[in-house]
């Protein structure tokens, strides 16, 4: 889990940013949660991320790998919601909701496969669908 730098740990309570966290991580007691192992990861842009895990046996390399996988999953959920209509389901029955979720995932997979072939981004792909409709509407509007 990602932690903010001002999160209180240990007793007496101190902020994460005030601790000297070694490369192999530091076992701390998170206020309101319990014992976790915290890692400090430095980003390329100079940003510092604090990552906590309840699995006290993980190494820094394993935590980085999990963190990178987690980020790709978050990107996938964002794309699913923004480009496949996942968040706009207004069904009142469970079956219709499940159908909507399944069809959204199928749409995402097909868009992803097509995007790999065409070497485009999700937003360029959506624009390729919308652009001809806008051009046609403007051409019809300018005829009058």
DSSP file (Angstrom, degrees, kcal/mol; ACC not computed):
  #  RESIDUE AA STRUCTURE BP1 BP2  ACC     N-H-->O    O-->H-N    N-H-->O    O-->H-N    TCO  KAPPA ALPHA  PHI   PSI    X-CA   Y-CA   Z-CA
    1    1 A X              0   0    0      0, 0.0    51,-3.0     0, 0.0     2,-0.3   0.000 360.0 360.0 360.0 143.1    0.0    0.0    0.0
    2    2 A X  E     -A   51   0A   0     49,-0.2     2,-0.4    65,-0.0    49,-0.2  -0.608 360.0-160.3 -78.1 138.2    1.2    3.5   -0.7
    3    3 A X  E     -A   50   0A   0     47,-3.1    47,-0.8    -2,-0.3     2,-0.2  -0.926  16.0-120.8-121.9 145.2    1.7    5.6    2.4
    4    4 A X    >   -     0   0    0     -2,-0.4     3,-1.7     1,-0.1    12,-0.3  -0.515  26.1-119.2 -80.0 153.2    1.9    9.4    2.7
    5    5 A X  T 3  S+     0   0    0      1,-0.3    12,-2.4    -2,-0.2    13,-0.3   0.714 112.2  55.2 -67.7 -19.7    5.0   10.9    4.2
    6    6 A X  T 3  S+     0   0    0      9,-0.2    -1,-0.3    10,-0.2     2,-0.1   0.315  76.4 130.5 -96.1   9.8    3.2   12.4    7.1
    7    7 A X    <   -     0   0    0     -3,-1.7     9,-1.4     1,-0.1     2,-0.3  -0.421  61.0-121.1 -64.7 133.9    1.7    9.0    8.2
    8    8 A X  E     +B   15   0A   0      7,-0.2    23,-1.7    -2,-0.1     2,-0.3  -0.624  37.9 174.0 -83.3 132.7    2.2    8.5   12.0
    9    9 A X  E   > +BC  14  30A   0      5,-2.7     5,-2.2    -2,-0.3    21,-0.2  -0.914  37.0   2.2-133.8 159.7    4.1    5.3   13.0
   10   10 A X  T   5S-     0   0    0     19,-2.7     2,-0.4    -2,-0.3     4,-0.1   0.250  90.6 -51.2  59.1 177.0    5.6    3.8   16.2
   11   11 A X  T   5S+     0   0    0      1,-0.2     2,-0.2     2,-0.1    -1,-0.1  -0.997 128.6  40.4-129.0 127.4    5.3    5.1   19.7
   12   12 A X  T   5S-     0   0    0     -2,-0.4    -1,-0.2    -3,-0.1     2,-0.1   0.531 114.3-113.9 -66.6 148.4    6.0    7.9   20.3
   13   13 A X  T   5 +     0   0    0     -2,-0.2     2,-0.3    -5,-0.1    -3,-0.2  -0.332  45.1 170.2 -63.7 126.2    4.3    8.8   17.0
   14   14 A X  E   < -B    9   0A   0     -5,-2.2    -5,-2.7    -4,-0.1     2,-0.2  -0.928  35.1-104.0-130.4 157.2    6.6   10.1   14.4
   15   15 A X  E >   -B    8   0A   0     -2,-0.3     3,-1.4    -7,-0.2     4,-0.4  -0.501  26.6-120.1 -81.1 151.5    6.0   10.8   10.7
   16   16 A X  G >  S+     0   0    0     -9,-1.4     3,-1.7   -12,-0.3   -10,-0.2   0.879 111.9  60.5 -56.3 -40.3    7.4    8.5    8.0
   17   17 A X  G 3  S+     0   0    0    -12,-2.4    -1,-0.3     1,-0.3   -11,-0.1   0.702  99.9  57.1 -65.1 -17.6    9.5   11.2    6.5
   18   18 A X  G <  S+     0   0    0     -3,-1.4    -1,-0.3   -13,-0.3     2,-0.2   0.564  91.1  91.2 -88.8  -8.9   11.4   11.7    9.8
   19   19 A X  S <  S-     0   0    0     -3,-1.7     2,-0.9    -4,-0.4    -3,-0.0  -0.575  76.5-129.3 -87.9 150.0   12.5    8.0    9.9
   20   20 A X        -     0   0    0     -2,-0.2     2,-0.6     0, 0.0    -3,-0.1  -0.849  31.2-167.0 -95.0 100.6   15.8    6.8    8.5
   21   21 A X        -     0   0    0     -2,-0.9     5,-0.1    -5,-0.1    19,-0.1  -0.804  10.1-140.9 -96.6 118.8   14.6    3.8    6.4
   22   22 A X    >   -     0   0    0     -2,-0.6     3,-1.7     3,-0.2    18,-0.3  -0.216  28.3-102.5 -71.4 168.2   17.3    1.4    5.2
   23   23 A X  T 3  S+     0   0    0      1,-0.3    -1,-0.1    16,-0.1     3,-0.1   0.811 121.1  56.7 -61.2 -31.7   17.3   -0.1    1.7
   24   24 A X  T 3  S-     0   0    0      1,-0.2    -1,-0.3    35,-0.1    -2,-0.1   0.409 117.4-108.9 -84.4   5.0   16.0   -3.5    3.0
   25   25 A X    <   -     0   0    0     -3,-1.7     2,-0.4    15,-0.1    -3,-0.2  -0.100  24.6-104.0  93.2 168.7   13.0   -1.8    4.7
   26   26 A X  E     - D   0  38A   0     12,-2.1    12,-3.0    -5,-0.1     2,-0.5  -0.998  18.3-130.9-138.7 130.5   12.0   -1.0    8.2
   27   27 A X  E     + D   0  37A   0     -2,-0.4     2,-0.3    10,-0.2    10,-0.2  -0.712  41.2 164.4 -81.9 122.2    9.4   -2.8   10.4
   28   28 A X  E     - D   0  36A   0      8,-2.8     8,-2.7    -2,-0.5     2,-0.7  -0.894  41.0-115.3-134.8 163.1    7.1   -0.2   12.0
   29   29 A X  E     - D   0  35A   0     -2,-0.3   -19,-2.7     6,-0.2     2,-0.5  -0.908  29.7-146.5-102.4 114.8    3.8    0.0   13.8
   30   30 A X  E >>  -CD   9  34A   0      4,-3.3     3,-2.2    -2,-0.7     4,-1.6  -0.684  23.2-114.5 -82.4 126.6    1.3    1.9   11.7
   31   31 A X  T 34 S+     0   0    0    -23,-1.7   -23,-0.1    -2,-0.5    -1,-0.1  -0.415 101.5  10.2 -59.9 125.2   -1.2    3.8   13.8
   32   32 A X  T 34 S+     0   0    0     -2,-0.2    -1,-0.3     1,-0.1    -2,-0.0   0.492 131.7  52.2  84.1   3.7   -4.6    2.3   13.3
   33   33 A X  T <4 S-     0   0    0     -3,-2.2     2,-0.3     1,-0.2    -2,-0.2   0.602  90.9-125.9-132.8 -57.3   -3.3   -0.7   11.3
   34   34 A X  E  <  -D   30   0A   0     -4,-1.6    -4,-3.3     2,-0.0     2,-0.3  -0.938  55.9  -7.4 134.7-159.6   -0.6   -2.8   13.0
   35   35 A X  E     +D   29   0A   0     -2,-0.3     2,-0.3    -6,-0.2    -6,-0.2  -0.573  64.8 159.7 -79.6 131.4    2.9   -4.0   12.1
   36   36 A X  E     -D   28   0A   0     -8,-2.7    -8,-2.8    -2,-0.3     2,-0.5  -0.936  40.2-118.5-141.5 163.3    4.1   -3.4    8.5
   37   37 A X  E     -DE  27  53A   0     16,-2.8    16,-1.9    -2,-0.3     2,-0.4  -0.943  32.3-156.4-106.0 126.1    7.4   -3.3    6.7
   38   38 A X  E     -DE  26  52A   0    -12,-3.0   -12,-2.1    -2,-0.5     2,-0.4  -0.850   8.6-168.9-109.5 137.1    8.0    0.1    5.0
   39   39 A X  E     - E   0  51A   0     12,-2.9    12,-2.5    -2,-0.4     2,-0.6  -0.937  15.4-141.8-121.0 145.8   10.2    0.8    2.0
   40   40 A X  E     - E   0  50A   0     -2,-0.4     2,-0.5   -18,-0.3    10,-0.2  -0.944  20.3-170.3-107.3 118.8   11.3    4.2    0.7
   41   41 A X  E     - E   0  49A   0      8,-3.2     8,-3.2    -2,-0.6     2,-0.5  -0.937  12.2-145.7-112.6 127.4   11.4    4.2   -3.1
   42   42 A X  E     - E   0  48A   0     -2,-0.5     6,-0.2     6,-0.2     2,-0.1  -0.788  16.3-144.1 -92.8 128.8   13.0    7.1   -5.0
   43   43 A X    >   -     0   0    0      4,-3.8     3,-1.3    -2,-0.5    -1,-0.0  -0.367  24.3-109.3 -85.2 169.3   11.4    8.0   -8.3
   44   44 A X  T 3  S+     0   0    0      1,-0.3    -1,-0.1     2,-0.1    -2,-0.0   0.791 118.0  55.4 -67.8 -27.8   13.1    9.3  -11.4
   45   45 A X  T 3  S-     0   0    0      2,-0.1    -1,-0.3     1,-0.0     3,-0.1   0.311 125.2 -98.4 -90.1  10.1   11.7   12.8  -10.9
   46   46 A X  S <  S+     0   0    0     -3,-1.3     2,-0.2     1,-0.3    -2,-0.1   0.394  80.2 137.9  91.6  -3.5   13.0   13.1   -7.4
   47   47 A X        -     0   0    0     -5,-0.1    -4,-3.8     1,-0.0     2,-0.5  -0.491  46.0-140.4 -76.8 145.4    9.8   12.1   -5.7
   48   48 A X  E     - E   0  42A   0     -6,-0.2     2,-0.4    -2,-0.2    -6,-0.2  -0.937  14.4-164.8-110.2 126.0    9.9    9.7   -2.7
   49   49 A X  E     - E   0  41A   0     -8,-3.2    -8,-3.2    -2,-0.5     2,-0.5  -0.895   8.1-150.7-108.3 138.9    7.2    7.0   -2.4
   50   50 A X  E     -AE   3  40A   0    -47,-0.8   -47,-3.1    -2,-0.4     2,-0.5  -0.950  15.1-170.6-109.0 123.8    6.6    5.1    0.8
   51   51 A X  E     -AE   2  39A   0    -12,-2.5   -12,-2.9    -2,-0.5     2,-0.4  -0.954   0.7-166.6-117.9 129.8    5.3    1.6    0.3
   52   52 A X  E     - E   0  38A   0    -51,-3.0     2,-0.3    -2,-0.5   -14,-0.2  -0.906   5.3-177.4-116.7 145.7    4.1   -0.5    3.2
   53   53 A X  E     - E   0  37A   0    -16,-1.9   -16,-2.8    -2,-0.4     5,-0.0  -0.997  29.6-145.8-139.9 144.4    3.4   -4.3    3.2
   54   54 A X  S    S+     0   0    0     -2,-0.3     2,-1.0   -18,-0.2    -1,-0.1   0.606  84.4  90.4 -82.0 -11.4    2.0   -6.6    5.9
   55   55 A X    >   -     0   0    0      1,-0.2     3,-1.1   -18,-0.1    -1,-0.1  -0.760  60.3-171.7 -85.3 103.9    4.3   -9.3    4.5
   56   56 A X  T 3  S+     0   0    0     -2,-1.0    -1,-0.2     1,-0.2   -20,-0.0   0.521  74.6  65.7 -77.6  -5.6    7.4   -8.8    6.6
   57   57 A X  T 3  S+     0   0    0      2,-0.0    -1,-0.2   -20,-0.0     2,-0.1   0.441  74.9 113.9 -96.4  -0.1    9.5  -11.3    4.5
   58   58 A X    <   -     0   0    0     -3,-1.1     2,-0.2     1,-0.1    -5,-0.1  -0.387  56.1-139.9 -75.5 148.9    9.5   -9.3    1.2
   59   59 A X     >  -     0   0    0     -2,-0.1     4,-2.1     1,-0.1     5,-0.2  -0.518  29.2-102.7 -97.1 171.3   12.7   -7.8   -0.2
   60   60 A X  H  > S+     0   0    0      1,-0.2     4,-2.5     2,-0.2     5,-0.2   0.901 121.4  52.8 -61.3 -42.4   13.0   -4.4   -1.9
   61   61 A X  H  > S+     0   0    0      1,-0.2     4,-2.1     2,-0.2    -1,-0.2   0.897 109.3  48.7 -61.7 -41.4   13.1   -6.0   -5.4
   62   62 A X  H  > S+     0   0    0      2,-0.2     4,-2.4     1,-0.2    -1,-0.2   0.900 110.9  50.1 -65.8 -40.4    9.9   -7.9   -4.7
   63   63 A X  H  X S+     0   0    0     -4,-2.1     4,-2.7     2,-0.2    -2,-0.2   0.912 110.1  50.4 -65.0 -42.5    8.1   -4.8   -3.4
   64   64 A X  H  X S+     0   0    0     -4,-2.5     4,-2.4     2,-0.2    -1,-0.2   0.913 110.6  49.9 -61.0 -42.1    9.2   -2.8   -6.5
   65   65 A X  H  X S+     0   0    0     -4,-2.1     4,-2.1     2,-0.2    -2,-0.2   0.921 112.9  45.9 -63.2 -44.7    7.9   -5.6   -8.8
   66   66 A X  H  X S+     0   0    0     -4,-2.4     4,-2.6     1,-0.2    -2,-0.2   0.906 112.1  52.0 -62.9 -41.8    4.5   -5.7   -6.9
   67   67 A X  H  X S+     0   0    0     -4,-2.7     4,-2.0     1,-0.2    -2,-0.2   0.904 109.7  48.4 -63.5 -42.5    4.3   -1.9   -7.0
   68   68 A X  H  X S+     0   0    0     -4,-2.4     4,-1.8     2,-0.2    -1,-0.2   0.897 112.6  48.6 -65.8 -40.0    4.9   -1.8  -10.8
   69   69 A X  H  X S+     0   0    0     -4,-2.1     4,-1.8     1,-0.2    -2,-0.2   0.905 109.5  53.0 -64.6 -41.1    2.3   -4.5  -11.4
   70   70 A X  H  X S+     0   0    0     -4,-2.6     4,-2.1     1,-0.2    -2,-0.2   0.895 107.2  52.3 -61.2 -40.5   -0.2   -2.6   -9.2
   71   71 A X  H  X S+     0   0    0     -4,-2.0     4,-2.2     1,-0.2    -1,-0.2   0.905 107.1  51.2 -64.4 -41.2    0.4    0.6  -11.2
   72   72 A X  H  X S+     0   0    0     -4,-1.8     4,-1.9     1,-0.2    -1,-0.2   0.852 109.4  51.6 -65.8 -32.6   -0.4   -1.2  -14.5
   73   73 A X  H  X S+     0   0    0     -4,-1.8     4,-2.3     2,-0.2    -1,-0.2   0.896 108.6  50.6 -68.8 -40.1   -3.6   -2.6  -13.0
   74   74 A X  H  X S+     0   0    0     -4,-2.1     4,-2.2     2,-0.2    -2,-0.2   0.898 109.6  50.7 -64.1 -39.6   -4.6    0.9  -11.9
   75   75 A X  H  X S+     0   0    0     -4,-2.2     4,-2.4     1,-0.2    -1,-0.2   0.903 109.4  51.5 -63.2 -40.9   -4.0    2.2  -15.5
   76   76 A X  H  X S+     0   0    0     -4,-1.9     4,-2.4     2,-0.2    -2,-0.2   0.910 109.7  48.8 -63.2 -42.5   -6.1   -0.6  -16.9
   77   77 A X  H  X S+     0   0    0     -4,-2.3     4,-2.3     2,-0.2    -1,-0.2   0.899 110.7  51.1 -64.4 -39.7   -9.0    0.2  -14.5
   78   78 A X  H  X S+     0   0    0     -4,-2.2     4,-2.5     2,-0.2     5,-0.2   0.930 112.2  46.1 -62.6 -44.8   -8.7    3.9  -15.5
   79   79 A X  H  X>S+     0   0    0     -4,-2.4     4,-2.6     1,-0.2     5,-0.5   0.891 110.9  53.4 -64.6 -39.3   -8.8    3.0  -19.2
   80   80 A X  H  X5S+     0   0    0     -4,-2.4     6,-1.4     1,-0.2     4,-1.1   0.906 113.9  42.1 -61.7 -42.6  -11.7    0.6  -18.6
   81   81 A X  H  <5S+     0   0    0     -4,-2.3     6,-0.6     5,-0.2     4,-0.4   0.889 120.9  40.3 -72.2 -39.6  -13.8    3.4  -16.9
   82   82 A X  H  <5S+     0   0    0     -4,-2.5    -2,-0.2    -5,-0.2    -3,-0.2   0.810 128.3  23.8 -84.1 -30.3  -12.9    6.2  -19.3
   83   83 A X  H  <5S+     0   0    0     -4,-2.6    -3,-0.2    -5,-0.2    -2,-0.1   0.592 122.7  44.5-115.1 -11.4  -13.0    4.4  -22.7
   84   84 A X  S  <<S-     0   0    0     -4,-1.1    -3,-0.1    -5,-0.5    -2,-0.1   0.342 100.7-112.9-118.7   6.7  -15.3    1.4  -22.3
   85   85 A X    >   +     0   0    0     -4,-0.4     3,-0.9     1,-0.1    -4,-0.2   0.705  67.4 141.6  74.2  19.4  -18.3    2.7  -20.4
   86   86 A X  G >  S+     0   0    0     -6,-1.4     3,-0.7     1,-0.2    -5,-0.2   0.871  71.6  45.4 -63.0 -38.5  -17.5    0.6  -17.3
   87   87 A X  G 3  S+     0   0    0     -6,-0.6    -1,-0.2     1,-0.2    -6,-0.1   0.502 101.4  68.1 -85.3  -3.7  -18.5    3.4  -14.9
   88   88 A X  G <   +     0   0    0     -3,-0.9     2,-0.4    -7,-0.1    -1,-0.2   0.176  63.5 132.4-103.5  18.7  -21.7    4.3  -16.6
   89   89 A X    <   +     0   0    0     -3,-0.7     8,-0.1     1,-0.1    -3,-0.0  -0.567  25.8 175.5 -73.6 124.7  -23.7    1.2  -15.9
   90   90 A X        +     0   0    0     -2,-0.4    -1,-0.1     7,-0.0     2,-0.1  -0.074  25.7 144.4-118.3  32.0  -27.2    2.0  -14.7
   91   91 A X        -     0   0    0      1,-0.1    -2,-0.0     5,-0.1     3,-0.0  -0.363  39.7-156.9 -73.4 152.0  -28.6   -1.5  -14.5
   92   92 A X  S    S+     0   0    0     -2,-0.1     2,-0.3     5,-0.0    -1,-0.1   0.513  72.1  65.2-106.0  -8.3  -31.0   -2.4  -11.8
   93   93 A X  S  > S-     0   0    0      1,-0.1     4,-1.9     0, 0.0     5,-0.1  -0.846  79.0-127.5-115.3 154.3  -30.4   -6.2  -11.8
   94   94 A X  H  > S+     0   0    0     -2,-0.3     4,-2.5     1,-0.2     5,-0.2   0.882 108.4  54.4 -64.1 -39.0  -27.3   -8.1  -11.0
   95   95 A X  H  > S+     0   0    0      1,-0.2     4,-2.6     2,-0.2    -1,-0.2   0.927 108.2  48.0 -63.7 -44.7  -27.4  -10.0  -14.2
   96   96 A X  H  > S+     0   0    0      1,-0.2     4,-2.3     2,-0.2    -1,-0.2   0.891 111.9  51.2 -63.4 -38.4  -27.5   -6.9  -16.3
   97   97 A X  H  X S+     0   0    0     -4,-1.9     4,-2.3     2,-0.2    -2,-0.2   0.914 110.7  47.6 -63.6 -43.3  -24.6   -5.4  -14.3
   98   98 A X  H  X S+     0   0    0     -4,-2.5     4,-2.7     2,-0.2    -2,-0.2   0.902 111.3  51.3 -64.7 -40.6  -22.5   -8.6  -14.8
   99   99 A X  H  X S+     0   0    0     -4,-2.6     4,-2.7     2,-0.2     5,-0.2   0.918 109.9  50.0 -60.8 -42.9  -23.3   -8.5  -18.5
  100  100 A X  H  X S+     0   0    0     -4,-2.3     4,-2.2     2,-0.2    -2,-0.2   0.916 111.6  48.0 -62.4 -43.7  -22.2   -4.9  -18.7
  101  101 A X  H  X S+     0   0    0     -4,-2.3     4,-2.1     2,-0.2    -2,-0.2   0.934 113.0  48.1 -62.9 -46.1  -18.9   -5.6  -16.8
  102  102 A X  H  X S+     0   0    0     -4,-2.7     4,-2.1     1,-0.2    -2,-0.2   0.915 113.0  46.9 -61.8 -43.9  -18.2   -8.6  -19.1
  103  103 A X  H  X S+     0   0    0     -4,-2.7     4,-2.5     1,-0.2    -1,-0.2   0.849 109.2  55.4 -68.3 -32.9  -18.9   -6.7  -22.3
  104  104 A X  H  X S+     0   0    0     -4,-2.2     4,-2.3    -5,-0.2    -1,-0.2   0.912 109.0  47.6 -63.6 -41.7  -16.7   -3.8  -21.0
  105  105 A X  H  X S+     0   0    0     -4,-2.1     4,-2.5     2,-0.2    -2,-0.2   0.894 111.0  50.9 -66.5 -39.3  -13.8   -6.2  -20.5
  106  106 A X  H  X S+     0   0    0     -4,-2.1     4,-2.4     2,-0.2     5,-0.2   0.928 110.9  49.1 -62.6 -43.5  -14.3   -7.7  -24.0
  107  107 A X  H  X S+     0   0    0     -4,-2.5     4,-2.6     1,-0.2     5,-0.2   0.908 110.6  51.0 -61.0 -42.1  -14.3   -4.2  -25.5
  108  108 A X  H  X S+     0   0    0     -4,-2.3     4,-2.6     1,-0.2    -2,-0.2   0.925 110.7  48.1 -61.8 -44.9  -11.2   -3.3  -23.6
  109  109 A X  H  X S+     0   0    0     -4,-2.5     4,-2.4     2,-0.2    -2,-0.2   0.902 113.4  47.0 -64.7 -41.1   -9.4   -6.4  -24.8
  110  110 A X  H  X S+     0   0    0     -4,-2.4     4,-2.3     2,-0.2    -1,-0.2   0.906 113.2  48.5 -67.9 -40.3  -10.4   -5.8  -28.4
  111  111 A X  H  X S+     0   0    0     -4,-2.6     4,-2.5    -5,-0.2    -2,-0.2   0.905 111.6  50.7 -64.1 -40.1   -9.4   -2.2  -28.3
  112  112 A X  H  X S+     0   0    0     -4,-2.6     4,-2.0    -5,-0.2    -2,-0.2   0.919 110.4  48.3 -64.6 -43.4   -6.1   -3.2  -26.7
  113  113 A X  H  X S+     0   0    0     -4,-2.4     4,-1.5     1,-0.2    -1,-0.2   0.924 114.3  46.3 -62.3 -44.0   -5.4   -5.7  -29.5
  114  114 A X  H  X S+     0   0    0     -4,-2.3     4,-2.5     1,-0.2    -2,-0.2   0.879 110.1  54.2 -65.9 -37.7   -6.3   -3.2  -32.2
  115  115 A X  H  X>S+     0   0    0     -4,-2.5     4,-1.7     1,-0.2     5,-1.2   0.874 105.5  52.7 -65.3 -37.4   -4.1   -0.5  -30.5
  116  116 A X  H  <5S+     0   0    0     -4,-2.0    -1,-0.2     2,-0.2    -2,-0.2   0.870 112.0  46.2 -65.5 -35.7   -1.1   -2.8  -30.5
  117  117 A X  H  <5S+     0   0    0     -4,-1.5    -2,-0.2     1,-0.2    -1,-0.2   0.916 121.0  36.8 -71.2 -42.9   -1.5   -3.4  -34.2
  118  118 A X  H  <5S-     0   0    0     -4,-2.5    -2,-0.2    -5,-0.1    -1,-0.2   0.557 100.8-131.2 -88.6  -9.1   -2.0    0.3  -35.1
  119  119 A X  T  <5 +     0   0    0     -4,-1.7     2,-0.3     1,-0.2    -3,-0.2   0.948  59.4 133.9  57.1  53.6    0.5    1.7  -32.5
  120  120 A X      < -     0   0    0     -5,-1.2    -1,-0.2    -6,-0.1     2,-0.2  -0.807  55.7-111.7-125.2 168.0   -2.0    4.3  -31.1
  121  121 A X     >  -     0   0    0     -2,-0.3     4,-2.1     1,-0.1     5,-0.2  -0.515  35.9-105.7 -91.0 166.0   -3.0    5.4  -27.6
  122  122 A X  H  > S+     0   0    0      1,-0.2     4,-1.9     2,-0.2     5,-0.1   0.872 121.8  48.8 -59.5 -35.7   -6.5    4.8  -26.2
  123  123 A X  H  > S+     0   0    0      2,-0.2     4,-2.1     1,-0.2    -1,-0.2   0.849 109.2  50.6 -77.8 -33.6   -7.5    8.4  -26.7
  124  124 A X  H  > S+     0   0    0      2,-0.2     4,-1.9     1,-0.2    -1,-0.2   0.882 109.8  53.3 -65.0 -37.5   -6.2    8.5  -30.3
  125  125 A X  H  X S+     0   0    0     -4,-2.1     4,-0.7     2,-0.2    -2,-0.2   0.914 110.4  45.2 -64.5 -43.9   -8.3    5.4  -30.9
  126  126 A X  H >X S+     0   0    0     -4,-1.9     4,-2.0     1,-0.2     3,-0.8   0.886 110.4  55.1 -66.1 -37.9  -11.4    7.1  -29.5
  127  127 A X  H 3X S+     0   0    0     -4,-2.1     4,-2.9     1,-0.3    -2,-0.2   0.856  99.9  60.2 -64.5 -34.6  -10.7   10.2  -31.5
  128  128 A X  H 3X S+     0   0    0     -4,-1.9     4,-0.5     1,-0.2    -1,-0.3   0.787 109.6  43.8 -63.0 -26.7  -10.5    8.2  -34.7
  129  129 A X  H <X S+     0   0    0     -3,-0.8     4,-0.6    -4,-0.7    -2,-0.2   0.868 119.3  40.6 -82.7 -40.6  -14.1    7.1  -34.1
  130  130 A X  H  X S+     0   0    0     -4,-2.0     4,-2.0     1,-0.2     3,-0.5   0.858 100.9  70.6 -78.6 -37.3  -15.4   10.6  -33.1
  131  131 A X  H  X S+     0   0    0     -4,-2.9     4,-2.5     1,-0.2     5,-0.2   0.872  96.4  49.3 -55.0 -48.7  -13.6   12.7  -35.7
  132  132 A X  H  X S+     0   0    0     -4,-0.5     4,-2.3     1,-0.2    -1,-0.2   0.876 110.8  52.0 -61.5 -34.6  -15.6   11.6  -38.8
  133  133 A X  H  X S+     0   0    0     -4,-0.6     4,-2.3    -3,-0.5    -1,-0.2   0.905 110.9  46.9 -66.8 -40.7  -18.9   12.2  -37.0
  134  134 A X  H  X S+     0   0    0     -4,-2.0     4,-2.5     2,-0.2     5,-0.2   0.916 112.0  50.8 -66.4 -43.1  -17.8   15.7  -36.1
  135  135 A X  H  X S+     0   0    0     -4,-2.5     4,-2.4    -5,-0.2    -2,-0.2   0.913 111.7  47.7 -60.5 -43.1  -16.6   16.4  -39.6
  136  136 A X  H  X S+     0   0    0     -4,-2.3     4,-2.3     2,-0.2    -1,-0.2   0.910 111.7  49.7 -64.9 -43.3  -19.9   15.2  -41.1
  137  137 A X  H  X S+     0   0    0     -4,-2.3     4,-2.0     1,-0.2    -2,-0.2   0.899 112.8  47.0 -63.8 -41.1  -22.0   17.3  -38.6
  138  138 A X  H  X S+     0   0    0     -4,-2.5     4,-2.1     2,-0.2    -2,-0.2   0.900 110.8  51.9 -67.9 -40.4  -19.9   20.4  -39.4
  139  139 A X  H  X S+     0   0    0     -4,-2.4     4,-0.8    -5,-0.2    -2,-0.2   0.904 112.0  46.4 -63.0 -40.8  -20.2   19.9  -43.1
  140  140 A X  H  X S+     0   0    0     -4,-2.3     4,-0.6     1,-0.2     3,-0.4   0.873 111.8  51.2 -68.3 -36.7  -24.0   19.5  -42.8
  141  141 A X  H >< S+     0   0    0     -4,-2.0     3,-0.5     1,-0.2    -2,-0.2   0.853 108.8  51.2 -68.2 -34.4  -24.2   22.6  -40.6
  142  142 A X  H 3< S+     0   0    0     -4,-2.1    -1,-0.2     1,-0.2    -2,-0.2   0.637  95.3  71.6 -80.4 -13.1  -22.2   24.7  -43.1
  143  143 A X  H 3<        0   0    0     -4,-0.8    -1,-0.2    -3,-0.4    -2,-0.2   0.823 360.0 360.0 -68.3 -31.4  -24.4   23.7  -46.1
  144  144 A X    <<        0   0    0     -4,-0.6    -1,-0.2    -3,-0.5    -2,-0.2   0.464 360.0 360.0 -86.1 360.0  -27.3   25.8  -44.8
